[in-house]
Amino acid sequence: MKTDYDVIVVGAGPGGSFAAKNAAKGGASVLLIDRRKELGAPVRCGEGLGSHWLKELGLKLSPKAISAEISGSVLYSPDMKRAVKIQNPETKGYVIDRKVFDKDLAIDAGRAGADVIVKTEVYDVIKKDGKPCGVKACSMGERLEATCKVLIAADGGESTVARMAGMNSTATLYDTDFGIEYEMVNVECEDLIEIYFSRNAAPRGYVWVFPKGKDVANVGVGIGGLEKGNAVEYLDKFIKNNERFKDAQTVAIKGGLIPVGEPLKELVADGLMVVGTAAHQVDPIHGGGMALAMEAGGMAGEVAAKCALEGKTDRKHLFEYESRWRKRVEPKLMRRLRLRKVLEKLDDGDFNAIFKYLNDNDIDRLIKGDYKPVVEKVLLKRPQLLKVLSALI
Ligand SMILES: Cc1cc2nc3c(=O)[nH]c(=O)nc-3n(C[C@H](O)[C@H](O)[C@H](O)COP(=O)(O)OP(=O)(O)OC[C@H]3O[C@@H](n4cnc5c(N)ncnc54)[C@H](O)[C@@H]3O)c2cc1C
């Protein structure tokens, strides 16, 4: 096997496979490494993906990667007295099958020319004069060393590669959500993503039901780090207290950590780039990160190939990825983070009251980051929230 590459990407999730594909398309020699023997498995995801992303990312889903088509979302108040349904062209999407999807993306990277190896765990980063220039890995029980000009860390929420390369990439516990999800059968579903807000049911998080078919769904909960209890207890309680799940059977258990605070302060260093959940490029409101990882991976792969082929792989040149990402994506995420920080301060009484006044247009505005008119509407009815909500204006 070849052991010297222009670009090595660690992690064949959506971010890493996109980075590898784009770097290979840019003419670089690329190695994509993953520790899993089957990409995408075990699943650690609700598997929801908005269809507008397909166009933005130039992506086509294979029919096998689609579990269900979604027309919109429905949001429930904590007391379940009010449900707001949002259905418009922008709320369309899919619940996908990550085991198929992740493999499809790695296949695309392989077709673009990247070498792909699975069941290969990177345990150290090789450095020269402090600059990353390769990896040490355990591949099917054998030691493997490979060198590169640019190393891309796309190793997800429990990322270690950036840290091994010398960059501080840890998320604080407070800004990490703990997610757990059961794939269940005998759960009647419409083609809607269901979201349940409640401090009692999911402190600093939410409960979701994502349909994977007419009677199969991913039923999950995410709770904020440092909250009392654990996510499994919250999920079991939600299911037990809901008549709808009386015949439901769990056929898979999925879960994982989601960094929902600020993106990393640095996304590049000499010879190094960090993308996807490893870089905390996750939507702070719903914890979705597949599309953001692919978007960042695409940019990183392009820049990595260009820099590697020009022999200019210092921080200054790799920074093109970071500046593009910070200009195009970061402002949206920071606006969403502001909303999250406000929502974290509301209790169930506030949520119930707010739900009474909001309609689908208001929720749509919130999703699009147009906070002011919604805040004004809520404050007319609930002026005591002025201090908390003023952070959004
Ligand atoms: C419970 C839960 C529900 C979620 N629901 C959704 C959702 O509905 N929609 C959505 O968009 N996002 C969701 N997310 C987030 C989403 O799963 C991630 O944001 C997304 O997978 C990020 O892609 P990535 O490529 O950055 O990392 P990952 O998909 O995590 O891929 C990282 C890859 O790196 C590999 N790896 C790690 N360390 C090493 C190593 N040392 N050596 C070799 N390989 C390594 C792993 O095996 C893995 O394949 C959810 C997350 C959780 C935990």
The ligand as a MOL file (V3000), in Angstrom:
LIG
                    3D

  0  0  0     0  0            999 V3000
M  V30 BEGIN CTAB
M  V30 COUNTS 53 58 0 0 0
M  V30 BEGIN ATOM
M  V30 1 C -28.0990 11.2230 19.1940 0
M  V30 2 C -27.7010 12.0560 18.0290 0
M  V30 3 C -28.6580 12.4580 17.1010 0
M  V30 4 C -28.2830 13.2200 15.9930 0
M  V30 5 N -29.2220 13.5470 15.0600 0
M  V30 6 C -28.8560 14.2260 13.9440 0
M  V30 7 C -29.7810 14.4850 12.9080 0
M  V30 8 O -30.9390 14.0550 12.9510 0
M  V30 9 N -29.3660 15.1880 11.8230 0
M  V30 10 C -28.0770 15.6430 11.6940 0
M  V30 11 O -27.7400 16.2940 10.6830 0
M  V30 12 N -27.1890 15.4040 12.6640 0
M  V30 13 C -27.5230 14.6960 13.7710 0
M  V30 14 N -26.5940 14.4150 14.7260 0
M  V30 15 C -25.2350 14.9120 14.5520 0
M  V30 16 C -24.4920 14.1290 13.4630 0
M  V30 17 O -24.5390 12.7500 13.7410 0
M  V30 18 C -23.0630 14.5930 13.3630 0
M  V30 19 O -23.0140 15.9990 13.4220 0
M  V30 20 C -22.4290 14.1250 12.0580 0
M  V30 21 O -22.3060 12.7380 12.0080 0
M  V30 22 C -21.0550 14.7780 11.9450 0
M  V30 23 O -20.3320 14.2400 10.8780 0
M  V30 24 P -18.7450 14.1710 10.9820 0
M  V30 25 O -18.2860 13.6750 9.6720 0
M  V30 26 O -18.1970 15.4400 11.4920 0
M  V30 27 O -18.4410 13.0980 12.1380 0
M  V30 28 P -18.9420 11.6000 12.3220 0
M  V30 29 O -20.1140 11.3080 11.5110 0
M  V30 30 O -19.0100 11.3980 13.7910 0
M  V30 31 O -17.7420 10.7360 11.7400 0
M  V30 32 C -16.5040 10.6230 12.4030 0
M  V30 33 C -15.8300 9.3670 11.9080 0
M  V30 34 O -14.5080 9.3480 12.4450 0
M  V30 35 C -14.1730 8.0360 12.7880 0
M  V30 36 N -13.0940 8.0940 13.7780 0
M  V30 37 C -13.1340 8.6750 14.9970 0
M  V30 38 N -11.9320 8.5780 15.6110 0
M  V30 39 C -11.1160 7.9170 14.7500 0
M  V30 40 C -9.7580 7.5040 14.8100 0
M  V30 41 N -8.9750 7.7580 15.8780 0
M  V30 42 N -9.2380 6.8060 13.7710 0
M  V30 43 C -10.0110 6.5300 12.6680 0
M  V30 44 N -11.3030 6.9060 12.5530 0
M  V30 45 C -11.8550 7.6010 13.5830 0
M  V30 46 C -15.4920 7.4480 13.3300 0
M  V30 47 O -15.4860 6.0360 13.2550 0
M  V30 48 C -16.5190 8.0880 12.4000 0
M  V30 49 O -16.8460 7.2650 11.2980 0
M  V30 50 C -26.9320 13.6370 15.8500 0
M  V30 51 C -25.9740 13.2410 16.7840 0
M  V30 52 C -26.3410 12.4490 17.8460 0
M  V30 53 C -25.2780 12.0140 18.8090 0
M  V30 END ATOM
M  V30 BEGIN BOND
M  V30 1 1 1 2
M  V30 2 1 2 3
M  V30 3 2 2 52
M  V30 4 2 3 4
M  V30 5 1 4 5
M  V30 6 1 4 50
M  V30 7 2 5 6
M  V30 8 1 6 7
M  V30 9 1 6 13
M  V30 10 2 7 8
M  V30 11 1 7 9
M  V30 12 1 9 10
M  V30 13 2 10 11
M  V30 14 1 10 12
M  V30 15 2 12 13
M  V30 16 1 13 14
M  V30 17 1 14 15
M  V30 18 1 14 50
M  V30 19 1 15 16
M  V30 20 1 16 17
M  V30 21 1 16 18
M  V30 22 1 18 19
M  V30 23 1 18 20
M  V30 24 1 20 21
M  V30 25 1 20 22
M  V30 26 1 22 23
M  V30 27 1 23 24
M  V30 28 2 24 25
M  V30 29 1 24 26
M  V30 30 1 24 27
M  V30 31 1 27 28
M  V30 32 2 28 29
M  V30 33 1 28 30
M  V30 34 1 28 31
M  V30 35 1 31 32
M  V30 36 1 32 33
M  V30 37 1 33 34
M  V30 38 1 33 48
M  V30 39 1 34 35
M  V30 40 1 35 36
M  V30 41 1 35 46
M  V30 42 1 36 37
M  V30 43 1 36 45
M  V30 44 2 37 38
M  V30 45 1 38 39
M  V30 46 1 39 40
M  V30 47 2 39 45
M  V30 48 1 40 41
M  V30 49 2 40 42
M  V30 50 1 42 43
M  V30 51 2 43 44
M  V30 52 1 44 45
M  V30 53 1 46 47
M  V30 54 1 46 48
M  V30 55 1 48 49
M  V30 56 2 50 51
M  V30 57 1 51 52
M  V30 58 1 52 53
M  V30 END BOND
M  V30 END CTAB
M  END
